[in-house]
Amino acid sequence: MNREPEKLQEEKTNVVNLAIYRAKKALERDGFEVVENPDGKITLVIRLAK
């Protein structure tokens, strides 16, 4: 009896790099707005004073 191999499913996990998390929080405290694109790239936008 031959079985077909099971297909491996891609599992998406919500693992966060602690160093990147801390850097983003520090930048937010320093007045930057941190925006992350869906592809994972980070863009920094300076907040303007009102």
N, C-alpha and C positions, 0 to 999 in steps of 0.2 A: 504494500500500500504506500503510494507516494503522496506526500503532502506538498502543497505549494508553500514556499517560505512566506511567513507573515511580513507584511510591509511595515517598516518602521515609521511611526508617525512623528512628525516634527512637533516637539513640545515647546511651547513658548513659556519661559519662566520669567518671573518678575524679580530677577536678581539685580540688586543695585550695587554699583561700585561705591564703597564708602568714601574713598578719596574724592571721587567726582561729586558725590553728594555734599561733602563738606566744602568743596571749592565753590559749588553753586550757592550754598547758603552764605558763605563769606562774601561772595560777589554781590548777593542781594543786600546784605547788610551795608556794603560799601556804596550802594546807590545804583547798582546795575540791575537791569531786568534780564533775567536769563530765560531764553526761549529755546526749546528743544524741538527740532523738526521730527516728523515721523520716522525718518531714516536714521535718527540717532545723533545727527550733527547738532552742535550747540551754537547758537547765535547770541551775542551779547548786545543789548541795546541800552544806551545810557538814558536814564530817566531825566527828563527836563524839569526844572523847578517851575512851579506854577506862579 
